[in-house]
């Protein structure tokens, strides 16, 4: 591994957020590091698992995200002089000066990270990351790793759930920047919603950083800022093929509005439309004739917004342009989208404008998973959904609840016990596999000891629930996939996986979700996905449990 001038190993840039520094951790990580150092244990070789205990949002799957940020973090992990000075000021004065000399010299060149590929569908108890290295260093990675994975995986899962409800054919737009928890919440949400299946974002910074497609038009303020068409000074518009120029596009729009008003099949739908809205639409079309999408609910969708939009769209059509569509941001979205579709089909039929009936209809307005489901049940004609607050804030669940547990030190397995069985850790360095059935669906994830023989295709394997003696099943897999791969090899010289581009991570997520059995994906009462251990690991867990648990004494 090569260390460059700024301290980065292998030249990887740091995390997206520069706040993700070596000090972005809990104080107890440094107090433990000192205690390890003071006891001479700081170089002990430790293995930690990062995992979660329960799927979010009442579902039965999670999308893993945040790996790339973790690898970029450890590639740039160094304590700077100003950070060391600050630590000296906050740690007890009894801390020896040579401890800070030790901190000055540490990096992650002696750390190894094994991970499930980013964008994978994952399940509780199975390690997302296995981190090996000197215990004091790895302990300093705990909080930042949990921080970088927790929200990333939660919002990617939230996005995937919205995609599942909306269906594959709908366009999903992430509009959450203004409601996100701070700048990093907004940037992270854009990135991980894209991984989870969204098509574009309104967040310009995220577009620049990650290459995510951008979408956006105008707000109600633009509409209400106009008073009348008289405000439009430059009325000329060149045709799409530049063959001629319409000297008065405003008049062309007004002529189309009169034709619509006189059209027999549209009589009774509208009379006088709002002229300030018409002026705003016309002005926007003059600015963006190839990308004209109008927000039609500022005054009245059916009586004003739709006819005004259509008048401008038909005028653009005369000049060879194709208007993009409309956005609904309030009201009964199912009803209004159906009425809009009828309006568009009528115009296509009466005026012979081919394809006008398929004009895109976008909807926004505090949408969430439940409203998407309700719209599907009512029936609607929305083609694209702009989703913000409930998506990026993960309103339905605040956190995923990732944990980082010691499972081995100096080749000695360790276990964390609890009266709550769900909090008992699964000890030792493990290998993890996904077993697929004959229909191509994943059947079960199984964890084994590191030195056990891996499961083989067409070979009968006993899969056991980690803690429930009666829950067990034999599986004969048609395919076996090993889940943990090396993404950071430190000085070990082991080959490691390349970090894929964002588009590849997104493709993996979509592909993995499509492989899941439908009953695991249901919104309500999904079938639990089975996570198991091998028979040998099961026996060892319970041997260690009995060995470590104190024996009570009754008087």
NORSUL-V290757 format. One record per residue. N is the residue number from 0. RES is the residue in three letters. PHI is phi in radians with two decimals (* if undefined). D_FIRST is the distance of its C-alpha to the first C-alpha in whole Angstrom. Layout:
n	res	phi	d_first
N	RES	PHI	D_FIRST
N	RES	PHI	D_FIRST
//
This chain:
n	res	phi	d_first
0	UNK	*	0
1	UNK	-1.87	4
2	UNK	-1.76	7
3	UNK	-1.58	10
4	UNK	-1.06	13
5	UNK	-1.59	14
6	UNK	1.63	12
7	UNK	-1.31	10
8	UNK	-1.58	7
9	UNK	1.14	6
10	UNK	1.28	10
11	UNK	-1.22	11
12	UNK	-1.13	15
13	UNK	-1.24	16
14	UNK	-1.00	19
15	UNK	-0.96	22
16	UNK	-1.62	24
17	UNK	-1.12	23
18	UNK	-1.19	25
19	UNK	-1.38	22
20	UNK	-1.89	21
21	UNK	-1.12	20
22	UNK	-1.53	24
23	UNK	-1.37	25
24	UNK	-2.68	26
25	UNK	-1.45	29
26	UNK	-0.99	30
27	UNK	-1.15	30
28	UNK	-1.15	26
29	UNK	-1.34	26
30	UNK	-1.18	30
31	UNK	-1.16	28
32	UNK	-1.02	25
33	UNK	-1.15	28
34	UNK	-1.10	30
35	UNK	-1.04	27
36	UNK	-1.11	26
37	UNK	-1.08	30
38	UNK	-1.49	30
39	UNK	1.29	27
40	UNK	-1.78	26
41	UNK	-1.10	23
42	UNK	-1.69	20
43	UNK	-1.02	22
44	UNK	-1.41	20
45	UNK	-2.05	21
46	UNK	-2.19	21
47	UNK	-2.08	23
48	UNK	-1.87	24
49	UNK	-1.83	25
50	UNK	-2.66	28
51	UNK	-2.23	31
52	UNK	-1.77	35
53	UNK	-2.63	37
54	UNK	-1.14	37
55	UNK	-1.45	38
56	UNK	1.08	41
57	UNK	1.21	43
58	UNK	-1.70	41
59	UNK	-2.19	39
60	UNK	-2.69	36
61	UNK	-2.43	33
62	UNK	-1.76	30
63	UNK	-1.44	27
64	UNK	-2.56	25
65	UNK	1.89	23
66	UNK	-1.05	19
67	UNK	-1.02	18
68	UNK	-1.12	19
69	UNK	-1.13	17
70	UNK	-1.18	14
71	UNK	-1.12	14
72	UNK	-1.12	16
73	UNK	-1.29	13
74	UNK	-1.15	10
75	UNK	-2.06	13
76	UNK	-1.35	14
77	UNK	-2.62	16
78	UNK	-1.67	19
79	UNK	-1.47	21
80	UNK	-1.06	24
81	UNK	-1.18	26
82	UNK	-1.24	25
83	UNK	-1.13	25
84	UNK	-1.10	29
85	UNK	-1.13	30
86	UNK	-1.04	29
87	UNK	-1.03	31
88	UNK	-1.34	34
89	UNK	-1.87	34
90	UNK	-1.41	33
91	UNK	-0.95	36
92	UNK	-1.13	37
93	UNK	-1.34	36
94	UNK	-1.14	32
95	UNK	-1.29	31
96	UNK	-1.07	30
97	UNK	-1.18	27
98	UNK	-1.10	26
99	UNK	-1.25	25
100	UNK	-1.12	23
101	UNK	-1.08	21
102	UNK	-1.06	20
103	UNK	-1.06	19
104	UNK	-1.70	16
105	UNK	-1.46	15
106	UNK	-2.57	12
107	UNK	-1.92	11
108	UNK	-1.27	8
109	UNK	-1.91	11
110	UNK	-1.89	12
111	UNK	-2.14	12
112	UNK	-2.19	14
113	UNK	-1.97	17
114	UNK	-2.56	19
115	UNK	-1.18	22
116	UNK	-1.00	22
117	UNK	-1.10	23
118	UNK	1.63	26
119	UNK	-1.36	27
120	UNK	-1.43	31
121	UNK	-2.30	30
122	UNK	-2.43	33
123	UNK	-1.03	33
124	UNK	1.34	32
125	UNK	-1.35	29
126	UNK	-1.02	26
127	UNK	-1.42	24
128	UNK	-2.31	21
129	UNK	-2.05	20
130	UNK	-2.00	18
131	UNK	-2.11	17
132	UNK	2.85	16
133	UNK	-1.02	18
134	UNK	-1.03	21
135	UNK	-1.16	21
136	UNK	-1.21	18
137	UNK	-1.11	19
138	UNK	-1.10	22
139	UNK	-1.21	21
140	UNK	-1.53	20
141	UNK	-0.98	23
142	UNK	-1.12	25
143	UNK	-1.08	23
144	UNK	-1.13	22
145	UNK	-1.09	25
146	UNK	-1.11	26
147	UNK	-1.29	24
148	UNK	-1.64	25
149	UNK	-1.05	28
150	UNK	-1.20	30
151	UNK	-1.00	28
152	UNK	-1.24	29
153	UNK	-1.13	33
154	UNK	-1.29	33
155	UNK	-1.11	32
156	UNK	-1.16	34
157	UNK	-1.06	37
158	UNK	-1.10	36
159	UNK	-1.10	36
160	UNK	-1.17	40
161	UNK	-1.11	41
162	UNK	-1.08	40
163	UNK	-1.08	42
164	UNK	-1.25	45
165	UNK	-1.16	45
166	UNK	1.71	45
167	UNK	-1.20	43
168	UNK	-1.44	45
169	UNK	-1.52	45
170	UNK	-1.52	43
171	UNK	-2.01	41
172	UNK	-2.06	40
173	UNK	-1.55	38
174	UNK	-2.06	40
175	UNK	-1.72	39
176	UNK	-0.96	38
177	UNK	-1.20	41
178	UNK	-1.89	41
179	UNK	-1.26	38
180	UNK	-1.39	37
181	UNK	1.43	35
182	UNK	-1.01	33
183	UNK	-1.20	30
184	UNK	-1.04	32
185	UNK	-1.21	34
186	UNK	-1.14	30
187	UNK	-1.08	29
188	UNK	-1.04	32
189	UNK	-1.05	32
190	UNK	-1.12	29
191	UNK	-1.44	29
192	UNK	-1.18	33
193	UNK	-1.12	32
194	UNK	-1.04	29
195	UNK	-1.28	33
196	UNK	2.11	35
197	UNK	-1.28	36
198	UNK	-1.64	37
199	UNK	-2.83	36
200	UNK	-2.36	36
201	UNK	-1.57	39
202	UNK	-1.41	36
203	UNK	-1.14	35
204	UNK	-1.08	32
205	UNK	-1.16	30
206	UNK	-1.06	31
207	UNK	-1.20	30
208	UNK	-1.17	26
209	UNK	-2.04	26
210	UNK	1.29	29
211	UNK	-1.32	31
212	UNK	-1.01	35
213	UNK	-1.84	37
214	UNK	-2.47	41
215	UNK	2.93	43
216	UNK	-2.25	47
217	UNK	-2.57	49
218	UNK	-1.91	50
219	UNK	-1.10	54
220	UNK	-1.06	54
221	UNK	-1.11	54
222	UNK	-1.10	57
223	UNK	-1.34	59
224	UNK	-1.33	58
225	UNK	-1.66	61
226	UNK	-1.89	65
227	UNK	-2.83	66
228	UNK	-1.07	65
229	UNK	-1.12	67
230	UNK	-1.24	64
231	UNK	-1.37	62
232	UNK	-1.56	63
233	UNK	-1.54	61
234	UNK	-1.73	62
235	UNK	-1.42	62
236	UNK	-2.50	59
237	UNK	-1.35	58
238	UNK	-1.15	58
239	UNK	-1.03	55
240	UNK	-1.62	55
241	UNK	1.08	57
242	UNK	-1.41	60
243	UNK	-2.74	62
244	UNK	-2.18	62
245	UNK	-1.45	64
246	UNK	-1.30	65
247	UNK	-2.40	66
248	UNK	-1.14	63
249	UNK	-1.06	65
250	UNK	-1.16	68
251	UNK	-1.07	67
252	UNK	-1.12	65
253	UNK	-1.08	68
254	UNK	-1.09	70
255	UNK	-1.17	68
256	UNK	-1.12	68
257	UNK	-1.14	72
258	UNK	-1.09	72
259	UNK	-1.12	70
260	UNK	-1.15	72
261	UNK	-1.46	75
262	UNK	-1.11	74
263	UNK	-0.98	76
264	UNK	-1.22	73
265	UNK	-1.85	71
266	UNK	-1.12	75
267	UNK	1.63	75
268	UNK	-1.37	71
269	UNK	-2.64	71
270	UNK	-2.16	73
271	UNK	-1.59	72
272	UNK	-1.57	68
273	UNK	-1.27	66
274	UNK	-1.28	67
275	UNK	-1.18	64
276	UNK	-1.12	61
277	UNK	-1.07	63
278	UNK	-1.09	62
279	UNK	-1.12	58
280	UNK	-1.04	58
281	UNK	-1.11	59
282	UNK	-1.10	57
283	UNK	-1.16	54
284	UNK	-1.14	55
285	UNK	-1.11	56
286	UNK	-1.37	52
287	UNK	-2.32	50
288	UNK	-1.14	53
289	UNK	-1.59	50
290	UNK	-2.37	48
291	UNK	-1.49	51
292	UNK	-2.24	51
293	UNK	-1.97	53
294	UNK	-1.47	54
295	UNK	-1.85	57
296	UNK	-1.94	58
297	UNK	-1.14	59
298	UNK	-2.06	63
299	UNK	-2.74	64
300	UNK	-1.07	61
301	UNK	-1.32	64
302	UNK	-1.49	67
303	UNK	-2.37	65
304	UNK	-1.02	61
305	UNK	-1.15	61
306	UNK	-1.10	64
307	UNK	-1.10	63
308	UNK	-1.04	60
309	UNK	-1.12	61
310	UNK	-1.07	63
311	UNK	-1.21	60
312	UNK	-1.11	59
313	UNK	-1.23	62
314	UNK	-1.14	62
315	UNK	-1.09	59
316	UNK	-1.03	59
317	UNK	-1.07	62
318	UNK	-1.75	60
319	UNK	1.58	57
320	UNK	-1.62	55
321	UNK	-2.06	54
322	UNK	-1.13	54
323	UNK	-1.36	51
324	UNK	2.71	52
325	UNK	-2.17	53
326	UNK	-2.22	52
327	UNK	-1.81	54
328	UNK	-2.18	53
329	UNK	-2.87	56
330	UNK	1.44	58
331	UNK	-1.40	59
332	UNK	-1.13	56
333	UNK	-1.11	57
334	UNK	-1.09	61
335	UNK	-1.13	60
336	UNK	-1.17	57
337	UNK	-1.18	60
338	UNK	-1.10	62
339	UNK	-1.10	60
340	UNK	-1.09	59
341	UNK	-1.03	63
342	UNK	-1.01	64
343	UNK	-1.15	61
344	UNK	-1.13	63
345	UNK	-1.06	66
346	UNK	-1.14	65
347	UNK	-1.03	64
348	UNK	-1.23	67
349	UNK	-1.35	69
350	UNK	-1.94	68
351	UNK	1.16	66
352	UNK	-1.58	63
353	UNK	-1.07	60
354	UNK	1.51	57
355	UNK	-1.14	59
356	UNK	-1.11	59
357	UNK	-1.68	55
358	UNK	-0.87	54
359	UNK	-1.20	51
360	UNK	-2.07	52
361	UNK	-1.86	49
362	UNK	-2.36	50
363	UNK	-2.39	48
364	UNK	1.60	50
365	UNK	0.90	48
366	UNK	-1.33	47
367	UNK	-2.59	46
368	UNK	-1.02	45
369	UNK	-1.18	49
370	UNK	-1.20	50
371	UNK	-1.08	49
372	UNK	-1.11	50
373	UNK	-1.13	54
374	UNK	-1.08	54
375	UNK	-1.06	53
376	UNK	-1.24	56
377	UNK	-1.32	58
378	UNK	1.64	57
379	UNK	-2.71	56
380	UNK	-2.17	55
381	UNK	-1.36	52
382	UNK	-1.71	49
383	UNK	-2.47	46
384	UNK	-2.07	46
385	UNK	-1.73	44
386	UNK	-2.14	43
387	UNK	-2.25	42
388	UNK	-0.89	43
389	UNK	-1.20	43
390	UNK	-1.36	39
391	UNK	-1.38	37
392	UNK	-1.49	39
393	UNK	0.83	39
394	UNK	-0.95	42
395	UNK	-1.33	43
396	UNK	-2.75	40
397	UNK	-1.31	38
398	UNK	-2.67	35
399	UNK	-1.41	34
400	UNK	1.51	33
401	UNK	-1.14	30
402	UNK	-2.27	29
403	UNK	-2.36	26
404	UNK	-2.09	28
405	UNK	-1.23	26
406	UNK	-2.06	27
407	UNK	-2.85	26
408	UNK	-2.48	25
409	UNK	0.87	24
410	UNK	1.20	25
411	UNK	-1.85	29
412	UNK	-1.09	29
413	UNK	-2.22	31
414	UNK	-2.31	33
415	UNK	-1.83	34
416	UNK	-1.74	38
417	UNK	-2.81	41
418	UNK	-1.18	44
419	UNK	-1.57	43
420	UNK	-1.01	42
421	UNK	-1.12	39
422	UNK	-1.73	37
423	UNK	-1.28	37
424	UNK	-1.45	33
425	UNK	-1.78	32
426	UNK	-1.34	30
427	UNK	1.32	28
428	UNK	-1.23	25
429	UNK	-2.16	26
430	UNK	-1.96	25
431	UNK	-2.22	27
432	UNK	-2.34	29
433	UNK	-1.97	31
434	UNK	-1.81	35
435	UNK	-1.85	37
436	UNK	-1.57	40
437	UNK	-1.18	42
438	UNK	-1.52	43
439	UNK	1.62	39
440	UNK	-1.46	39
441	UNK	-1.14	37
442	UNK	-1.74	39
443	UNK	-2.85	37
444	UNK	-1.76	33
445	UNK	-2.24	33
446	UNK	-1.83	31
447	UNK	-2.26	30
448	UNK	-1.12	29
449	UNK	-1.03	26
450	UNK	-1.70	27
451	UNK	-1.29	30
452	UNK	-1.14	31
453	UNK	-1.20	30
454	UNK	-1.04	33
455	UNK	-2.08	34
456	UNK	-1.02	36
457	UNK	1.21	40
458	UNK	-1.91	40
459	UNK	-1.19	42
460	UNK	-2.19	39
461	UNK	-1.52	41
462	UNK	-1.89	39
463	UNK	-2.09	40
464	UNK	-1.10	40
465	UNK	-1.02	38
466	UNK	-2.21	41
467	UNK	-1.86	44
468	UNK	-1.10	46
469	UNK	-1.46	48
470	UNK	-1.59	46
471	UNK	-2.74	44
472	UNK	-2.78	44
473	UNK	-1.56	44
474	UNK	-2.25	41
475	UNK	-2.00	41
476	UNK	-1.31	38
477	UNK	-1.60	38
478	UNK	-2.67	35
479	UNK	-2.19	32
480	UNK	-2.09	29
481	UNK	-1.41	26
482	UNK	-1.57	25
483	UNK	-1.52	21
484	UNK	-2.18	18
485	UNK	-1.38	15
486	UNK	-1.96	13
487	UNK	-2.61	10
488	UNK	-1.82	9
489	UNK	0.99	7
490	UNK	-1.59	7
491	UNK	-1.24	10
492	UNK	1.38	8
493	UNK	-1.24	11
494	UNK	-1.14	11
495	UNK	-2.33	12
496	UNK	-1.32	14
497	UNK	-1.35	14
498	UNK	-1.35	16
499	UNK	-1.33	19
500	UNK	-1.19	21
501	UNK	-0.99	24
502	UNK	-1.10	27
503	UNK	-1.23	25
504	UNK	-1.10	25
505	UNK	-1.08	29
506	UNK	-1.06	30
507	UNK	-1.10	28
508	UNK	-1.05	30
509	UNK	-1.09	33
510	UNK	-1.15	33
511	UNK	-1.16	32
512	UNK	-1.11	35
513	UNK	-1.20	38
514	UNK	-1.46	37
515	UNK	-1.28	38
516	UNK	-1.14	42
517	UNK	-0.96	44
518	UNK	-1.25	45
519	UNK	-1.31	42
520	UNK	-1.67	42
521	UNK	-0.96	45
522	UNK	-1.20	46
523	UNK	-1.92	48
524	UNK	0.87	48
525	UNK	-1.20	45
526	UNK	-1.21	45
527	UNK	-1.08	42
528	UNK	-1.48	39
529	UNK	-1.51	39
530	UNK	-2.05	36
531	UNK	-2.37	36
532	UNK	-2.23	35
533	UNK	-1.21	36
534	UNK	-1.04	39
535	UNK	-1.16	37
536	UNK	-1.21	35
537	UNK	-1.00	38
538	UNK	-1.07	40
539	UNK	-1.22	37
540	UNK	-0.97	37
541	UNK	-1.32	40
542	UNK	-1.13	40
543	UNK	-1.17	38
544	UNK	-1.00	40
545	UNK	-1.14	43
546	UNK	-1.24	41
547	UNK	-1.57	40
548	UNK	-1.23	43
549	UNK	-1.16	45
550	UNK	-1.60	49
551	UNK	-1.33	52
552	UNK	-2.35	55
553	UNK	-1.69	58
554	UNK	-1.64	61
//
